[in-house]
Each structure stands twice: as structure tokens, then as C-alpha cells.
């Protein structure tokens, strides 16, 4: 390692690190919901919510946009590989067991498979990961 690659900034104190974490996670639920809504719009609103289509405009919480797992299980087969990976990944945030089963069914092997997603879908998954505090 050369001198030019060594980070010479002082390490943040424990208190600074804790403050940074607290600041991030205080806004995480809203950021997660925003990313979730973008994901629902990209994956297909008809696959989420309690009515025929998810009402993205009037949804107040992530609970208003739950995935319709039985419908998704039937619909996922003829989708493109990137659509399947994205949709199964969304389901896994809602329910790890159902999402894991879907990911296995579609041949998802690991996080590198997310590399097949376009930038907007990658951004949604990144936002969900960064801001996930549980369903």
C-alpha cells in the first residue's frame, strides 16, 4: 500500500459514529417506504396492495403495499430474469421465508445476480437495504 492510498483522516469517535447511526436510522422508515413505493411502481402495482392495484398515491405505510404473494408466485414464471430477481428480492424484504423460496425457485445464487438489474432497480434495492429496519 502506498502513502497515497492510506486514509489519513482521523477515525470518528465512538460518539460520532453512534450519532451518525442514530441520525441515519431516525429517517430510515420514511426512506424505506419511499424506496418501497418506487419498487412497487417498477415491479407492477397490480402485484401489491389489497385492491386490484396498489394505490401508490394514497398509501400511507408499507402495510398498504404488501406483496400479493400467491399472485406473485403464479405470475413470476414468464417474467424476464431481471424482473423475477427484482420481484423476488422485494418479496424477501416483506417475508424472508417466502422471498427466499422465490429466489431459490428462480435460480438466484447470490448478491452478484443483482448485477443484472438496471440502475433504477439497483437503486431501489440499495435504498431498501440501507433503510430496512424490519417489516
DRENSE-764375 format. One record per residue: residue number from 1; residue in one letter; x, y negated, z of N, C-alpha, C, O in turn. Coordinates in nm, 3 decimals. Example, Ala and Ser with C-alpha at 12.3 -4.5 7.8 and 13.67 -1.06 7.14 Angstrom:
REM residues 2
NODE   pos   code       n_X       n_Y       n_Z      ca_X      ca_Y      ca_Z       c_X       c_Y       c_Z       o_X       o_Y       o_Z
NODE     1      a     1.319     0.569     0.780     1.230     0.450     0.780     1.320     0.330     0.780     1.424     0.332     0.846
NODE     2      s     1.285     0.225     0.708     1.367     0.106     0.714     1.290    -0.003     0.787     1.341    -0.114     0.804
END
This chain:
REM residues 135
NODE   pos   code       n_X       n_Y       n_Z      ca_X      ca_Y      ca_Z       c_X       c_Y       c_Z       o_X       o_Y       o_Z
NODE     1      x     0.085     0.116     0.000     0.000     0.000     0.000     0.090    -0.123     0.000     0.183    -0.133     0.080
NODE     2      x     0.061    -0.214    -0.089     0.141    -0.336    -0.096     0.079    -0.443    -0.007    -0.036    -0.432     0.036
NODE     3      x     0.158    -0.545     0.020     0.110    -0.655     0.102    -0.016    -0.720     0.046    -0.100    -0.766     0.123
NODE     4      x    -0.029    -0.723    -0.086    -0.144    -0.791    -0.147    -0.274    -0.714    -0.128    -0.381    -0.772    -0.145
NODE     5      x    -0.269    -0.586    -0.092    -0.391    -0.509    -0.074    -0.431    -0.493     0.071    -0.537    -0.436     0.100
NODE     6      x    -0.350    -0.541     0.162    -0.382    -0.531     0.304    -0.472    -0.648     0.343    -0.440    -0.764     0.315
NODE     7      x    -0.582    -0.617     0.406    -0.674    -0.722     0.452    -0.615    -0.782     0.579    -0.602    -0.714     0.681
NODE     8      x    -0.580    -0.909     0.571    -0.513    -0.974     0.683    -0.609    -1.054     0.771    -0.567    -1.121     0.865
NODE     9      x    -0.739    -1.046     0.741    -0.835    -1.117     0.824    -0.843    -1.048     0.960    -0.831    -0.926     0.968
NODE    10      x    -0.864    -1.125     1.066    -0.878    -1.061     1.197    -1.006    -0.979     1.203    -1.109    -1.018     1.146
NODE    11      x    -0.999    -0.867     1.270    -1.117    -0.783     1.286    -1.221    -0.856     1.369    -1.186    -0.923     1.467
NODE    12      x    -1.349    -0.843     1.332    -1.452    -0.911     1.412    -1.458    -0.850     1.551    -1.431    -0.731     1.571
NODE    13      x    -1.492    -0.931     1.646    -1.506    -0.880     1.782    -1.627    -0.790     1.788    -1.713    -0.793     1.700
NODE    14      x    -1.634    -0.712     1.890    -1.748    -0.624     1.911    -1.876    -0.707     1.916    -1.979    -0.666     1.861
NODE    15      x    -1.871    -0.821     1.981    -1.989    -0.906     1.992    -2.031    -0.961     1.857    -2.151    -0.971     1.828
NODE    16      x    -1.933    -0.998     1.774    -1.966    -1.047     1.640    -2.029    -0.935     1.557    -2.126    -0.957     1.484
NODE    17      x    -1.973    -0.817     1.569    -2.027    -0.703     1.495    -2.170    -0.672     1.540    -2.257    -0.647     1.457
NODE    18      x    -2.193    -0.673     1.669    -2.328    -0.647     1.721    -2.426    -0.756     1.676    -2.540    -0.726     1.642
NODE    19      x    -2.382    -0.880     1.677    -2.468    -0.990     1.633    -2.503    -0.976     1.485    -2.616    -1.002     1.444
NODE    20      x    -2.405    -0.936     1.407    -2.429    -0.915     1.264    -2.530    -0.803     1.242    -2.621    -0.817     1.161
NODE    21      x    -2.514    -0.692     1.314    -2.608    -0.581     1.304    -2.748    -0.624     1.345    -2.847    -0.594     1.277
NODE    22      x    -2.756    -0.695     1.456    -2.886    -0.739     1.505    -2.953    -0.834     1.406    -3.073    -0.823     1.381
NODE    23      x    -2.876    -0.924     1.350    -2.932    -1.018     1.251    -2.983    -0.943     1.129    -3.091    -0.974     1.077
NODE    24      x    -2.907    -0.845     1.083    -2.950    -0.768     0.966    -3.079    -0.693     0.996    -3.177    -0.705     0.923
NODE    25      x    -3.078    -0.616     1.104    -3.191    -0.528     1.130    -3.315    -0.601     1.180    -3.424    -0.543     1.180
NODE    26      x    -3.302    -0.726     1.223    -3.423    -0.800     1.260    -3.507    -0.832     1.136    -3.629    -0.845     1.146
NODE    27      x    -3.443    -0.843     1.022    -3.516    -0.868     0.897    -3.535    -0.745     0.812    -3.594    -0.753     0.704
NODE    28      x    -3.484    -0.632     0.857    -3.486    -0.510     0.777    -3.626    -0.462     0.740    -3.648    -0.424     0.625
NODE    29      x    -3.723    -0.462     0.832    -3.855    -0.413     0.792    -3.916    -0.491     0.675    -3.975    -0.431     0.584
NODE    30      x    -3.903    -0.622     0.676    -3.956    -0.703     0.566    -3.879    -0.677     0.437    -3.938    -0.668     0.329
NODE    31      x    -3.747    -0.665     0.448    -3.665    -0.638     0.329    -3.695    -0.499     0.274    -3.699    -0.480     0.152
NODE    32      x    -3.717    -0.401     0.362    -3.754    -0.267     0.318    -3.886    -0.272     0.243    -3.899    -0.214     0.134
NODE    33      x    -3.985    -0.339     0.300    -4.116    -0.347     0.237    -4.108    -0.414     0.100    -4.175    -0.372     0.006
NODE    34      x    -4.028    -0.517     0.089    -4.010    -0.584    -0.040    -3.948    -0.489    -0.143    -3.994    -0.482    -0.257
NODE    35      x    -3.845    -0.415    -0.103    -3.783    -0.317    -0.193    -3.882    -0.206    -0.226    -3.888    -0.159    -0.339
NODE    36      x    -3.959    -0.164    -0.127    -4.057    -0.056    -0.147    -4.162    -0.099    -0.251    -4.198    -0.021    -0.339
NODE    37      x    -4.209    -0.221    -0.241    -4.307    -0.271    -0.338    -4.249    -0.273    -0.479    -4.317    -0.238    -0.576
NODE    38      x    -4.123    -0.313    -0.492    -4.058    -0.311    -0.624    -4.049    -0.168    -0.675    -4.069    -0.141    -0.794
NODE    39      x    -4.017    -0.075    -0.585    -4.008     0.065    -0.624    -4.142     0.121    -0.668    -4.150     0.194    -0.768
NODE    40      x    -4.248     0.088    -0.595    -4.382     0.134    -0.632    -4.419     0.080    -0.770    -4.474     0.152    -0.853
NODE    41      x    -4.389    -0.047    -0.795    -4.420    -0.106    -0.925    -4.344    -0.035    -1.037    -4.400    -0.012    -1.144
NODE    42      x    -4.219     0.001    -1.013    -4.138     0.068    -1.115    -4.180     0.213    -1.135    -4.182     0.262    -1.248
NODE    43      x    -4.212     0.282    -1.026    -4.246     0.425    -1.035    -4.386     0.447    -1.088    -4.413     0.549    -1.152
NODE    44      x    -4.475     0.353    -1.063    -4.614     0.367    -1.108    -4.710     0.352    -0.992    -4.721     0.442    -0.908
NODE    45      x    -4.780     0.241    -0.986    -4.873     0.216    -0.875    -4.981     0.321    -0.859    -5.035     0.339    -0.750
NODE    46      x    -5.013     0.393    -0.967    -5.116     0.497    -0.956    -5.071     0.614    -0.868    -5.153     0.696    -0.827
NODE    47      x    -4.941     0.622    -0.839    -4.887     0.731    -0.757    -4.878     0.695    -0.609    -4.827     0.774    -0.529
NODE    48      x    -4.926     0.577    -0.572    -4.913     0.528    -0.435    -5.044     0.463    -0.390    -5.128     0.425    -0.472
NODE    49      x    -5.060     0.452    -0.259    -5.176     0.385    -0.202    -5.294     0.479    -0.185    -5.284     0.599    -0.213
NODE    50      x    -5.404     0.424    -0.140    -5.520     0.508    -0.112    -5.625     0.506    -0.221    -5.711     0.594    -0.225
NODE    51      x    -5.621     0.408    -0.309    -5.718     0.399    -0.417    -5.661     0.456    -0.546    -5.559     0.525    -0.545
NODE    52      x    -5.729     0.426    -0.657    -5.679     0.476    -0.786    -5.540     0.421    -0.821    -5.461     0.489    -0.887
NODE    53      x    -5.512     0.299    -0.776    -5.382     0.234    -0.798    -5.346     0.158    -0.673    -5.432     0.101    -0.607
NODE    54      x    -5.219     0.157    -0.641    -5.173     0.078    -0.526    -5.200    -0.069    -0.553    -5.176    -0.119    -0.663
NODE    55      x    -5.250    -0.137    -0.454    -5.277    -0.280    -0.464    -5.156    -0.357    -0.411    -5.150    -0.394    -0.294
NODE    56      x    -5.060    -0.379    -0.500    -4.935    -0.443    -0.460    -4.956    -0.585    -0.410    -4.884    -0.631    -0.321
NODE    57      x    -5.052    -0.655    -0.465    -5.077    -0.793    -0.425    -5.129    -0.804    -0.282    -5.092    -0.896    -0.209
NODE    58      x    -5.214    -0.710    -0.242    -5.279    -0.720    -0.111    -5.223    -0.625    -0.007    -5.271    -0.622     0.107
NODE    59      x    -5.122    -0.547    -0.043    -5.061    -0.456     0.054    -4.993    -0.538     0.163    -4.914    -0.628     0.135
NODE    60      x    -5.026    -0.505     0.287    -4.970    -0.580     0.400    -4.852    -0.508     0.464    -4.766    -0.572     0.524
NODE    61      x    -4.848    -0.375     0.452    -4.740    -0.296     0.512    -4.707    -0.179     0.420    -4.779    -0.151     0.324
NODE    62      x    -4.599    -0.113     0.452    -4.561     0.005     0.374    -4.668     0.114     0.382    -4.680     0.196     0.291
NODE    63      x    -4.744     0.113     0.491    -4.851     0.213     0.508    -4.960     0.198     0.403    -5.031     0.294     0.374
NODE    64      x    -4.974     0.081     0.346    -5.072     0.058     0.239    -5.024     0.116     0.107    -5.102     0.126     0.012
NODE    65      x    -4.898     0.155     0.099    -4.838     0.202    -0.026    -4.773     0.339    -0.011    -4.669     0.366    -0.070
NODE    66      x    -4.834     0.425     0.069    -4.780     0.561     0.087    -4.787     0.638    -0.044    -4.881     0.621    -0.121
NODE    67      x    -4.688     0.723    -0.070    -4.694     0.805    -0.191    -4.805     0.909    -0.182    -4.833     0.964    -0.076
NODE    68      x    -4.867     0.933    -0.296    -4.969     1.039    -0.308    -4.895     1.167    -0.344    -4.883     1.202    -0.462
NODE    69      x    -4.847     1.237    -0.243    -4.756     1.349    -0.266    -4.817     1.459    -0.352    -4.750     1.506    -0.444
NODE    70      x    -4.941     1.503    -0.327    -4.996     1.608    -0.415    -5.001     1.565    -0.562    -4.973     1.644    -0.651
NODE    71      x    -5.038     1.440    -0.586    -5.041     1.389    -0.724    -4.900     1.384    -0.782    -4.878     1.422    -0.897
NODE    72      x    -4.806     1.336    -0.704    -4.667     1.327    -0.750    -4.611     1.466    -0.781    -4.541     1.483    -0.881
NODE    73      x    -4.642     1.563    -0.698    -4.595     1.700    -0.722    -4.645     1.754    -0.855    -4.575     1.829    -0.922
NODE    74      x    -4.766     1.715    -0.893    -4.821     1.759    -1.022    -4.766     1.678    -1.139    -4.745     1.731    -1.248
NODE    75      x    -4.742     1.549    -1.117    -4.705     1.458    -1.225    -4.556     1.454    -1.256    -4.517     1.409    -1.363
NODE    76      x    -4.474     1.499    -1.165    -4.329     1.478    -1.178    -4.265     1.562    -1.289    -4.163     1.522    -1.344
NODE    77      x    -4.323     1.676    -1.322    -4.264     1.767    -1.420    -4.230     1.706    -1.554    -4.116     1.715    -1.597
NODE    78      x    -4.327     1.643    -1.622    -4.298     1.592    -1.757    -4.224     1.458    -1.761    -4.198     1.406    -1.870
NODE    79      x    -4.191     1.403    -1.647    -4.120     1.274    -1.644    -3.977     1.290    -1.692    -3.923     1.401    -1.694
NODE    80      x    -3.915     1.180    -1.729    -3.774     1.182    -1.768    -3.690     1.213    -1.643    -3.738     1.193    -1.531
NODE    81      x    -3.566     1.261    -1.661    -3.482     1.290    -1.544    -3.464     1.170    -1.451    -3.468     1.187    -1.329
NODE    82      x    -3.445     1.051    -1.505    -3.425     0.935    -1.417    -3.555     0.898    -1.345    -3.551     0.856    -1.230
NODE    83      x    -3.669     0.912    -1.411    -3.797     0.886    -1.344    -3.819     0.984    -1.230    -3.866     0.946    -1.122
NODE    84      x    -3.786     1.110    -1.254    -3.804     1.213    -1.150    -3.716     1.185    -1.029    -3.762     1.192    -0.915
NODE    85      x    -3.588     1.154    -1.054    -3.495     1.128    -0.944    -3.542     1.008    -0.863    -3.542     1.011    -0.740
NODE    86      x    -3.581     0.901    -0.932    -3.624     0.781    -0.863    -3.749     0.808    -0.778    -3.754     0.770    -0.661
NODE    87      x    -3.847     0.873    -0.836    -3.971     0.901    -0.765    -3.948     0.994    -0.645    -4.001     0.970    -0.537
NODE    88      x    -3.870     1.098    -0.665    -3.841     1.191    -0.554    -3.763     1.121    -0.444    -3.784     1.147    -0.325
NODE    89      x    -3.672     1.031    -0.482    -3.598     0.955    -0.381    -3.692     0.866    -0.301    -3.678     0.854    -0.179
NODE    90      x    -3.788     0.803    -0.368    -3.886     0.722    -0.297    -3.964     0.807    -0.197    -3.982     0.769    -0.082
NODE    91      x    -4.009     0.922    -0.243    -4.085     1.011    -0.154    -4.001     1.049    -0.033    -4.054     1.061     0.077
NODE    92      x    -3.872     1.068    -0.051    -3.786     1.110     0.060    -3.774     1.005     0.169    -3.748     1.038     0.285
NODE    93      x    -3.794     0.877     0.134    -3.795     0.774     0.239    -3.923     0.786     0.322    -3.922     0.760     0.442
NODE    94      x    -4.031     0.823     0.259    -4.159     0.839     0.328    -4.162     0.965     0.412    -4.206     0.963     0.527
NODE    95      x    -4.113     1.075     0.354    -4.114     1.203     0.424    -3.995     1.284     0.375    -3.993     1.329     0.260
NODE    96      x    -3.896     1.302     0.460    -3.771     1.368     0.420    -3.793     1.511     0.374    -3.727     1.557     0.281
NODE    97      x    -3.884     1.581     0.438    -3.907     1.721     0.401    -3.970     1.731     0.263    -3.922     1.806     0.178
NODE    98      x    -4.078     1.657     0.239    -4.142     1.659     0.107    -4.049     1.604    -0.001    -4.041     1.659    -0.110
NODE    99      x    -3.979     1.495     0.031    -3.886     1.438    -0.065    -3.771     1.531    -0.095    -3.730     1.544    -0.211
NODE   100      x    -3.719     1.597     0.008    -3.611     1.694    -0.013    -3.653     1.809    -0.101    -3.577     1.856    -0.186
NODE   101      x    -3.776     1.856    -0.080    -3.829     1.965    -0.161    -3.841     1.921    -0.308    -3.807     1.995    -0.399
NODE   102      x    -3.889     1.798    -0.328    -3.900     1.746    -0.464    -3.762     1.729    -0.527    -3.742     1.765    -0.643
NODE   103      x    -3.668     1.674    -0.452    -3.533     1.654    -0.505    -3.470     1.788    -0.545    -3.405     1.798    -0.649
NODE   104      x    -3.490     1.888    -0.464    -3.437     2.022    -0.496    -3.505     2.077    -0.620    -3.440     2.133    -0.708
NODE   105      x    -3.636     2.062    -0.627    -3.714     2.113    -0.741    -3.668     2.052    -0.874    -3.666     2.121    -0.976
NODE   106      x    -3.631     1.924    -0.873    -3.592     1.859    -0.998    -3.444     1.874    -1.029    -3.397     1.824    -1.132
NODE   107      x    -3.369     1.942    -0.942    -3.228     1.967    -0.968    -3.135     1.857    -0.923    -3.025     1.844    -0.976
NODE   108      x    -3.177     1.779    -0.826    -3.093     1.673    -0.770    -2.984     1.740    -0.686    -3.014     1.819    -0.596
NODE   109      x    -2.858     1.709    -0.717    -2.747     1.774    -0.647    -2.681     1.687    -0.542    -2.622     1.739    -0.447
NODE   110      x    -2.689     1.557    -0.557    -2.624     1.468    -0.461    -2.638     1.323    -0.503    -2.696     1.292    -0.607
NODE   111      x    -2.584     1.236    -0.421    -2.599     1.092    -0.445    -2.544     1.047    -0.580    -2.592     0.948    -0.635
NODE   112      x    -2.447     1.117    -0.634    -2.393     1.079    -0.765    -2.499     1.087    -0.874    -2.488     1.020    -0.976
NODE   113      x    -2.602     1.168    -0.852    -2.711     1.176    -0.950    -2.787     1.044    -0.963    -2.853     1.021    -1.064
NODE   114      x    -2.777     0.959    -0.862    -2.841     0.827    -0.871    -2.773     0.741    -0.978    -2.828     0.639    -1.018
NODE   115      x    -2.655     0.781    -1.022    -2.584     0.708    -1.127    -2.659     0.707    -1.259    -2.627     0.627    -1.346
NODE   116      x    -2.757     0.795    -1.276    -2.837     0.797    -1.397    -2.949     0.695    -1.398    -3.022     0.682    -1.496
NODE   117      x    -2.964     0.623    -1.288    -3.071     0.523    -1.279    -3.026     0.391    -1.340    -2.907     0.358    -1.339
NODE   118      x    -3.122     0.315    -1.392    -3.089     0.182    -1.443    -3.068     0.088    -1.325    -3.092     0.124    -1.210
NODE   119      x    -3.022    -0.032    -1.355    -2.983    -0.126    -1.249    -3.099    -0.162    -1.157    -3.080    -0.170    -1.035
NODE   120      x    -3.218    -0.182    -1.211    -3.330    -0.221    -1.126    -3.368    -0.110    -1.028    -3.402    -0.139    -0.913
NODE   121      x    -3.362     0.015    -1.071    -3.393     0.127    -0.982    -3.281     0.149    -0.879    -3.307     0.183    -0.764
NODE   122      x    -3.157     0.130    -0.923    -3.045     0.139    -0.827    -3.059     0.032    -0.719    -3.034     0.058    -0.602
NODE   123      x    -3.099    -0.089    -0.760    -3.114    -0.198    -0.665    -3.224    -0.167    -0.564    -3.210    -0.199    -0.445
NODE   124      x    -3.331    -0.106    -0.609    -3.439    -0.067    -0.516    -3.387     0.035    -0.416    -3.406     0.018    -0.295
NODE   125      x    -3.321     0.140    -0.464    -3.269     0.244    -0.374    -3.169     0.183    -0.276    -3.172     0.216    -0.157
NODE   126      x    -3.082     0.095    -0.323    -2.985     0.031    -0.234    -3.055    -0.052    -0.128    -3.018    -0.047    -0.011
NODE   127      x    -3.157    -0.127    -0.167    -3.232    -0.207    -0.071    -3.303    -0.120     0.032    -3.309    -0.156     0.150
NODE   128      x    -3.356    -0.008    -0.012    -3.423     0.082     0.082    -3.323     0.143     0.180    -3.352     0.152     0.299
NODE   129      x    -3.208     0.184     0.131    -3.106     0.243     0.218    -3.057     0.140     0.322    -3.048     0.169     0.441
NODE   130      x    -3.027     0.020     0.274    -2.974    -0.084     0.363    -3.074    -0.125     0.471    -3.034    -0.169     0.579
NODE   131      x    -3.202    -0.112     0.443    -3.302    -0.167     0.533    -3.395    -0.063     0.594    -3.494    -0.100     0.657
NODE   132      x    -3.366     0.064     0.577    -3.451     0.170     0.630    -3.435     0.178     0.783    -3.325     0.194     0.835
NODE   133      x    -3.547     0.168     0.849    -3.546     0.182     0.995    -3.644     0.291     1.039    -3.681     0.299     1.156
NODE   134      x    -3.684     0.373     0.944    -3.780     0.479     0.972    -3.914     0.445     0.913    -3.947     0.328     0.891
NODE   135      x    -3.991     0.547     0.886    -4.126     0.523     0.833    -4.217     0.521     0.950    -4.338     0.502     0.933
END
